[in-house]
Amino acid sequence: MACSSYKIEKIKYAQIEVDSTFVENAEISAIIAPYSDSLKEEMDEVIGYAKGNFFKARPAGELGNLVAEITREYALNQIKLDTDIPVISILNNGGLRSPISEGKVSIGDIFKLMPFDNTIVVLRFKGEVLKEIFSYLEDRKGEPVAGLQYGDGLFKIVDCQPNELPEYVFVVTTDYLANGGDNMTFMSSSDQRINTDALLRDVIIQYVKANKTLQPNDYSEERLNFRNE
């Protein structure tokens, strides 16, 4: 069929309702069982412990601060970047789909938090783009960030003086946002792009495994505030 031409003449379909009378097919279940059991075992693997709840919030919350910090730390440790250029990270609350609840943290919990196969991307910008970033953060009333503080007309970029715009800045984010997702149109003005094959979800899993214990107070820094707006 793949090598010949054909024309669809008619399509037939039927709606099949699945309710409480549905009977599981034992033969199919037996085929699926080994894979299902293996997947459940993998998802149930405990990789760390949370000493409190991590929720997303605006302008900032422990969950967003945590994931943004993990993203930035990955770029600093795993990617060769010009050390004279400050590195910040920007994510979006919409990409964080589930909180991390107090107690044991499993691989399945991280898949719930980050179900998408988004990879980490590093973009280089002229420092002037930070004005657009600040404007965006104001309009959104906050998004997860690391390496910067902003609010009430004041800002501080890591390794810079207060209210100092660096000549260049690296922004660590996901491929979705680097491509302009969530109306981050400023991403298109980068003059250098470093794509990685690193799934943000996998990076989070490795971080939790390495650190074992997550303490919300370690990620409660008020990086953004808009009290006077």
N, C-alpha and C positions, 0 to 999 in steps of 0.2 A: 504493500500500500504506500510505503514511503517514497517509492520511486515511480509511482503511476499517478495520473490525475483521476480525480473522482468528484462527484457532485452529490451533496446530501439532498435527498428527495423528501424525506419525512423524518420528524423527530417525535417519538412517543415517550411519555413520562407518566409516572403515577406517584401520588403522595402516599407515603407509608408512615402511619402514625406509630410512634413508639410510646407505650404506656406501661402500666404495671403488669399487663399480661404478657409483656415481652419475655421470651424464653431464651436464655443464653445458649449459644451453640457450643457444646462441650468440645467438639473437635477443633474449632477455631480457637477457643480459649486455651486448649492444650498447646497449640502452636505458639500463641502469644505469651503464655505464662513465663517462660524462661527470660524473655526480654523484659517483660513487665516487672518481674521480681528483681532483675538486675538493675533496672532503672530506679526502682523504689529504694533499693539498697544504697545506690549512689546518692540519690537526693536526700536520704535520711542521715547521711554521714555528718556528724557534728564536727565543725571546724573551729568553733570559738564560743565565747560566752559574752553576752551583753549585760552590763551591770545597770541597765535602765533602758527605757524605750527611746528609740530614734525615730522621730517624726519629721516630715518635711513641713516647712512653714514659710511664710513671707513676713518680713523681707529675708529672713534667714532662719534656718532650723538645724538641729544637730545632724539630721540625716543628710541634708544637702551639703553641710560643711564637711561631713565625713567623706562623702563620695567625691566632692571637689578636691579635697586634700589628697585622697588616694590617687586621683587622676594626675594632679600636679606632681606628686611625689614620683609616680611612675616615669613621667617625662624627665625629671631631674636625674633619676638614677639609671634609666635604661636607654636614653637617647642622648647622643653627643650634640649638645647645644653650645652656642657661644656663651661662655660664662659671664660676659660683660652685659648681657641683655637680660632684664628681669623676666621671670616666668610666672604667669598667672593662669588660672583655669576658670572656665565658665561652662556651666551645664544648664539644664532646664528642669524645673520641678516636674513637668509633665512626663519626663523620662523615668522618674522614680515612682514605680507602680505599687510599692508596698513598703510599710515601715519595717524596721528591725525591732522586734519585741524583746523585752527583758527576758533573759534566760538563755538556753542553749541556742546557738546559731548553726543551722545546717546549710548544706549546699543548696537544698531546695528553697530555703529562705532567700538566698541571694538570687536565684532564678526568678522568684516572685518579685523581688525588688527591681531586677534588671532583666526582663524577659527578652529584650531585643538583642540582636547580634551586632550592636554598634561597636565600631572599633575606635581606638584613640588616634587623634590627629593633632599635629602641632602646626600652628600657623604663625608666621612672622609678619608683624605690622610696623608701620611707622607709629611712633608714640601718639600722634594726633588722633589715632582711631579710638583712643581711650575716651575722648569726649563723646563719641557716638555710643560707646559701650555704657558710659554713665547715664546717658539719656535713655538708652534702652532699659537699663535697670530701674530707672525712675518710672518709666511708663509701665513696666511689669510689676512694680512694687516689690522687686527683688527676685533673684534667681540664685542658685548655688554658685558660689565663687570661692576661690582660694588665692592667696597672694596679693589681695587688695582689700582695702577698706574704703567705704564711700558712704556719704550721707550729709545732708544739710549743707551742700556746697563745698565740702571738704573731702579730700581723698588722700590716700597713702598707698603707693605701689611698693611692693617688696623691693628692698635694696635701693630705694629712692627716698629723697627728702619729702616731707609732707607737701602736697600740692605741686610736686615736681613731675612734669611729663618727661619720661625717658625718650631718647632718640628712637629706639626700637623696643618692641615688646613681643615676647612669645605668648601665644594663647593656646592652651591645651584644652581640647574639647572632644566631641564625638564626630564621626563622619557625617551624621545626620545634620548636626548644627553647623559644621564646617561648610556644608553645602547650602546653607541659608535657611535651614529648618527653623520653625518657631519664629519666623520673621527676623532672624538674625542676619539681615541684609548686609551689615558691615563686614561680615566674613569674606565677602567677595573682593575686598580691597587688599588682601594679603599679598605679599611679594615673594613668599616662600611657603611651601606646603610639604610637610613630612607625614606621609601616610604610614601607619603601622598595621600589622596584622593582629595586634593585641586586642582581643575583645575586652571591653570595659568590665563586663561581668566576670571574666576569668581573673582580671587584675584585682577586682574586689575580693574574690575568693582567696587568692594568694595572700592578700594583705591580712585578711582575717586569720588565715592559717598561721601566718608569721607572728601576728601580734597576740593571738589567743583571746585576749580580753579587751572588750570595747567599753569605754567609760564615757557616757554622754557629756559629762562636764568637760572632757578634753576637747569637745567640739561645739561648745556653747558660745564661742566668741561671737560678739555682735559685729559681723563684718559689714553689714549694711544697716542703715537706719534712715528713715525719712520722716522723723518726728515733726519737723517744721513745715511739711508740705501738705 
